[in-house]
């Protein structure tokens, strides 16, 4: 799993890079064999009512599946990063569970049709 960080109008210092990498590893590390790239985009947003908000978009890129894209906005950049990566982790976990259920249902259906794995029956 490769992690890319892009910053627009934000100083990407070592502390912020380490925080982002740590959060990404924690939230998505269980799925690193399934994920090709995690792209984290950070930006300042000008909000006319509150001043500046911090924006974080996370794009999880898979080889053979549709990308997961989530966003978070907060006045604190660290909070926006945390929430976006946590939401990405929830989304990826949900997809993995759904795939496992579909696979299990397919195996059960194959067995019900007399496929392999049907238990022997006593006559």
One Martini backbone bead per residue (centre of mass of N, CA, C, O) as a GRO file, in nm:
protein
  123
    1UNK     BB    1   0.092   0.040   0.027
    2UNK     BB    2   0.052   0.354  -0.094
    3UNK     BB    3   0.137   0.692   0.020
    4UNK     BB    4  -0.015   1.003  -0.063
    5UNK     BB    5   0.070   1.358  -0.029
    6UNK     BB    6  -0.131   1.652  -0.066
    7UNK     BB    7  -0.073   2.016  -0.080
    8UNK     BB    8  -0.290   2.315  -0.054
    9UNK     BB    9  -0.185   2.575   0.135
   10UNK     BB   10   0.006   2.371   0.298
   11UNK     BB   11   0.232   2.284   0.531
   12UNK     BB   12   0.438   1.993   0.483
   13UNK     BB   13   0.549   1.868   0.744
   14UNK     BB   14   0.676   1.616   0.930
   15UNK     BB   15   0.447   1.601   1.142
   16UNK     BB   16   0.210   1.585   0.940
   17UNK     BB   17   0.309   1.341   0.782
   18UNK     BB   18   0.322   1.143   1.022
   19UNK     BB   19   0.027   1.162   1.105
   20UNK     BB   20  -0.093   1.065   0.837
   21UNK     BB   21   0.055   0.792   0.820
   22UNK     BB   22  -0.048   0.680   1.088
   23UNK     BB   23  -0.352   0.692   1.028
   24UNK     BB   24  -0.347   0.522   0.771
   25UNK     BB   25  -0.227   0.267   0.899
   26UNK     BB   26  -0.448   0.224   1.112
   27UNK     BB   27  -0.714   0.233   0.925
   28UNK     BB   28  -0.574   0.049   0.658
   29UNK     BB   29  -0.367  -0.188   0.728
   30UNK     BB   30  -0.560  -0.447   0.706
   31UNK     BB   31  -0.578  -0.372   0.367
   32UNK     BB   32  -0.293  -0.361   0.210
   33UNK     BB   33  -0.338  -0.599  -0.004
   34UNK     BB   34  -0.591  -0.441  -0.152
   35UNK     BB   35  -0.418  -0.180  -0.171
   36UNK     BB   36  -0.247   0.047  -0.362
   37UNK     BB   37  -0.361   0.354  -0.294
   38UNK     BB   38  -0.320   0.647  -0.086
   39UNK     BB   39  -0.486   0.963  -0.123
   40UNK     BB   40  -0.392   1.272   0.031
   41UNK     BB   41  -0.582   1.575   0.049
   42UNK     BB   42  -0.487   1.912   0.121
   43UNK     BB   43  -0.676   2.212   0.242
   44UNK     BB   44  -0.774   2.537   0.216
   45UNK     BB   45  -1.073   2.701   0.325
   46UNK     BB   46  -1.292   2.956   0.248
   47UNK     BB   47  -1.506   3.092   0.499
   48UNK     BB   48  -1.722   3.353   0.539
   49UNK     BB   49  -1.812   3.285   0.845
   50UNK     BB   50  -1.524   3.136   0.983
   51UNK     BB   51  -1.302   3.143   0.760
   52UNK     BB   52  -1.102   2.869   0.808
   53UNK     BB   53  -1.083   2.557   0.656
   54UNK     BB   54  -1.015   2.211   0.668
   55UNK     BB   55  -0.916   1.980   0.411
   56UNK     BB   56  -0.998   1.624   0.346
   57UNK     BB   57  -0.895   1.383   0.105
   58UNK     BB   58  -0.974   1.035   0.038
   59UNK     BB   59  -0.810   0.795  -0.179
   60UNK     BB   60  -0.890   0.463  -0.257
   61UNK     BB   61  -0.689   0.238  -0.445
   62UNK     BB   62  -0.772  -0.017  -0.664
   63UNK     BB   63  -0.726  -0.257  -0.899
   64UNK     BB   64  -1.050  -0.406  -0.912
   65UNK     BB   65  -1.189  -0.147  -0.792
   66UNK     BB   66  -1.357   0.093  -0.670
   67UNK     BB   67  -1.314   0.378  -0.543
   68UNK     BB   68  -1.250   0.553  -0.242
   69UNK     BB   69  -1.431   0.855  -0.133
   70UNK     BB   70  -1.341   1.098   0.115
   71UNK     BB   71  -1.453   1.364   0.344
   72UNK     BB   72  -1.321   1.648   0.543
   73UNK     BB   73  -1.423   1.917   0.771
   74UNK     BB   74  -1.220   2.150   0.962
   75UNK     BB   75  -1.051   2.372   1.161
   76UNK     BB   76  -0.881   2.112   1.211
   77UNK     BB   77  -0.662   1.926   1.038
   78UNK     BB   78  -0.633   1.671   1.216
   79UNK     BB   79  -0.935   1.608   1.225
   80UNK     BB   80  -0.981   1.579   0.921
   81UNK     BB   81  -0.786   1.346   0.881
   82UNK     BB   82  -0.905   1.146   1.079
   83UNK     BB   83  -1.196   1.133   0.964
   84UNK     BB   84  -1.129   1.049   0.673
   85UNK     BB   85  -0.973   0.786   0.745
   86UNK     BB   86  -1.195   0.653   0.908
   87UNK     BB   87  -1.407   0.645   0.683
   88UNK     BB   88  -1.237   0.476   0.492
   89UNK     BB   89  -1.217   0.230   0.677
   90UNK     BB   90  -1.520   0.172   0.692
   91UNK     BB   91  -1.566   0.135   0.389
   92UNK     BB   92  -1.368  -0.096   0.340
   93UNK     BB   93  -1.485  -0.291   0.549
   94UNK     BB   94  -1.764  -0.312   0.418
   95UNK     BB   95  -1.668  -0.429   0.149
   96UNK     BB   96  -1.537  -0.684   0.260
   97UNK     BB   97  -1.791  -0.800   0.392
   98UNK     BB   98  -1.962  -0.811   0.136
   99UNK     BB   99  -1.778  -1.002  -0.023
  100UNK     BB  100  -1.792  -1.236   0.179
  101UNK     BB  101  -2.098  -1.279   0.161
  102UNK     BB  102  -2.111  -1.337  -0.141
  103UNK     BB  103  -1.927  -1.580  -0.135
  104UNK     BB  104  -2.092  -1.751   0.065
  105UNK     BB  105  -2.352  -1.755  -0.104
  106UNK     BB  106  -2.226  -1.894  -0.349
  107UNK     BB  107  -2.147  -2.155  -0.200
  108UNK     BB  108  -2.428  -2.230  -0.099
  109UNK     BB  109  -2.563  -2.242  -0.377
  110UNK     BB  110  -2.378  -2.464  -0.494
  111UNK     BB  111  -2.453  -2.676  -0.282
  112UNK     BB  112  -2.766  -2.678  -0.337
  113UNK     BB  113  -2.699  -2.777  -0.650
  114UNK     BB  114  -2.462  -3.005  -0.608
  115UNK     BB  115  -2.199  -2.930  -0.536
  116UNK     BB  116  -1.933  -2.901  -0.395
  117UNK     BB  117  -1.945  -3.002  -0.048
  118UNK     BB  118  -2.145  -3.214  -0.017
  119UNK     BB  119  -2.276  -3.406   0.196
  120UNK     BB  120  -2.309  -3.708   0.295
  121UNK     BB  121  -2.568  -3.954   0.254
  122UNK     BB  122  -2.776  -4.158   0.404
  123UNK     BB  123  -2.985  -4.437   0.290
   0.00000   0.00000   0.00000
